[in-house]
Amino acid sequence: MDPRFNYVHGSAAPKLPDSPVREEQRVRRKRPVRKKVVQPEVVAFPLKRMIACILIGFMLVFVIISRFSAITEMNCRLSALAGEYETLKDSNRRLQAEIGSKINLEKVRMIAENELNMKMPDSYHRIPVKVPRVNYSLVNQEIGQDTKSILKSLMMACFGQ
């Protein structure tokens, strides 16, 4: 029981506190409530998403590297073919010069006029004709497209050329 209410009627007066202000202050004070310690939030990393991003990154790097290797390989083949083309042009020029030096055009004209009864056409007999030139590079590209692999055709469709 509280000592304030222990007074019995007719008994001595209860002893008053020496400093009532302090008692009021004590009463007013409340025990401080301890704050909860803030725990750092544990962030759960989405492991599946991270693995998927890493795999996609590796696939992109692989596609880029394979594309550059294909370009390098094509460039190597192109330089080899360009060298071969130059040697063929040189040999063709040599053969034309050799044929030109061996053939006597005056002798060919004499044989054509005397033995074959050919005559030079007059100017009004000549009809200029335009013959379209065949672009052999387009024909080679069309032939080359049939032998591509599925993976290479998919890569060409994605990255174009």
Secondary structure, 3 states (H helix, E strand, C coil): CCHHHCCCCCCCCCCCCCCHHHHHHHHHCCCCCCCCCCCCCCCCCCHHHHHHHHHHHHHHHHHHHHHHHHHHHHHHHHHHHHHHHHHHHHHHHHHHHHHHHHCCHHHHHHHHHHCCCCCCCCHHHCCCCCCCCCCHHHHHHHHHHCCCCHHHHHHHHHHCC
